[in-house]
């Protein structure tokens, strides 16, 4: 019997628009350290990498290196209310259902803390559609995409050649290639076409409505 075909899906910028909740929690974290980022905190370009990288960049504006304090303040607010600010992109639920009907195994692969990712999917009534939900864990060993993807492939016994990673940032594409997977760039998220093409995306997909078709095509070739 041939190995099952699998798709790994990023969360922020791929399945959900999480910018409002992330921005609110970043603002709370900066205020907790005595900074005032103003009402219009623009974090779009920072979403995608591990939380520590995002907050380090935001703190750098103020010449502040209190990263651990910022992370603690962020996670407290995000766990209480920030994660509830995530909204599914239109068409994502249908795309996931289409992929499952086609026999694909569907996994979440996010740099976000796994416990937060699970709560987001549960809040959106989507968790039951996944064969596995994977994210970062305390200690930092799965913070970066190559390590996270390698962990998922190993734990779920997924051949890299029979899987595709879907994400909206260069980290998703580079991480996929690092473990031998193909990377599909989602153009509705936070990364630009140039970013995804420069990262070497194997293909790009314009709309969630096209996602299942493109993934199935890639896994059939």
N, C-alpha and C positions, 0 to 999 in steps of 0.2 A: 504494500500500500504506500503511495507517495506521501511525503510529509504534508501536514496541513499548511495551508497558506495563511499568513498572518499579516495584520496591519497594526503598526504602533502609531498612536495619535498623541501629539502634543496637546496641551490644554489651553493656556493663555494665548490668544491670538489665532488659534486654530479651531477649537471647539467653542470657546466662549470669549466674549469681550469683557475682560476683567479690569479694564483700565480704571473705571470709577472707584471701585473698591480698593485697588492697589494704591491709587493716588491718595485716597482718604487716609489709608494706613501709613503711607510715607509722610504725609503732612503731620499726622499725629506724632510719629517718631521724631521728626525734625523739631517740632514744637517742644517735645519732651526734653530735648537737648538744648533748648533755648534759642532756636532759630525760627525765623518767620519766612516761609517760602512764598507767602501770598496765596490768594485764593486760586489762581490759575497755575497750579504746579504741573508742568509738562513733563510727564514721565514716559511717554510713548516709546521713545527710542531706547529706554532702559529696560523695558519689559522683555522677558525671555531668558536672560542669563540667571544664574543663581541669585537669590535674594541678597547675599553678602556683596556681590559685585554691583548690584543696583544701588544699594545703600552707600557703598564706598564711593561711588561716583557722585551721588547726591551730597554726601558729607564733604567731598572734596571742594565743592563750591565755597564752603565756609572754612576751609582749612582745618576741618575737624576729623580726628581719627578715632573717635569713640564708637567704633563699629559694633562691638558687643552690646552696648547700651541701646543703640539704635535698633538692632535686630530684636532685642527683647521687647522694646516698646512697640515695634511694628507687629510682631507676632501676637502680642496680647490683643491689640486692637483688631487685627485681621481675623483672629479666631473668634472674637466676640461679634463682629459685625461686617468687617471688610469683605470677607469671602461671599457674603450674601449679595454683594453688588455685581456678581458675575451673571451675564445674560448669554444664552445660547445664540450663536449666529443663525439667522434664518436658513433652514434647509439641512442643518447638521443632524438633527434627529432622524430625518428621512434617509440621509446618506448612510448613517450607521446601520439602520434597519436593512437597507439594501445590501450592504456588505455582509451582514450576518446571514441574510437569506441566501446569499451566494456561497455560503459555507466558510467564510473567512473567520478566523479567530481575531478578536478585537481587543487591544490592550491600550491602556493609558500609560504614557511615558512623559512625565513632567518633572521639571526641576523644583516645582513647588513641593512643600512638605506633603507627604502622602496622606496624612490625616486630614489636611485641609482640602486636598484634591478630592478625596472620597466624600467629604461633606458637601462640596460644591456639586458633585455629580448626583448625590442623593437629593439635595435641595432642588435640582432640576429634573428629578425623576429619570435619570439616565444611568445610574450606577448598575442597574440590573442588566444593561445591554453590553457590559464589558466582561470579558473572560478573565481579566486581571487589571488591577489599578496599582500603578507603580509610581513612586515619587521619591523625593529625598527623605532622609531619615536623620535623627539626631546623631551627631558624630561626624557628619560631613562626607562619608565615603561614597555616597551616591549623588552628590551635589552636581556633578558635571555629566553632560550627556553621554560621552563615550563609556564611562563606568556604569551609568544607569542602564544604557542599552545592552551592554555586555551582560549585566546582571539579569535582565529580563530574558534575553536569549537563552542563557544558561538555565535559569530557574524554570522556564516554561518549555525547555527543550525545543526551541525554534531554530531551524536552519536559517542563517542570514540570507541565503540565496532564495528562500521562499517567503521573504518578508519585505515590507516597505515601511519606511518611516515618513510620516506626514507632519510637517511643521512650518512655521512662518518666519523663522530666523535662521541665520547662518549656523548657529550652534547645533540646530537640529540636523542640518545637512551634513556638516562636518562630523558630527557624532555618529551619524548613520554610516558614513563612509569609513570611519575609523574601525567599525566592527564588521565591515563587509556587506552592509545593507545598502539598498538604493534609497535615495532621499527625494521626496516629492514636496515641492515648495507651494505653500498655500498663500495666494496673493491677496486675500481679504484681511490678513492679520497685520501685525505691527512692523514686519520687515518689508523692505521695498523689493521690486523686481530685480534691481541692480544688485542688492545684497544677496539675494537667493541665487542669481545667476553667477555672481562672483564666487560664491561658495561651492559652485559645481553641481547645483540641483540637477538630478537626472531628468526631471520634468517639472513643469509648473502647472497649477490648476487655478483657473480664474474664479470659480464660484463653488460654494458648497454643493449646489445642484449637480455639478459635474464630478464631484469627488469620488463617488463609488465607481463610476464608469472608468475614470482614469486609473484608480488603484487596481481594479480588476484587469485592466488592459496591461498594466505594468507586470502584474503577477502571472499573466498568461504568456508573457514574452520570454 
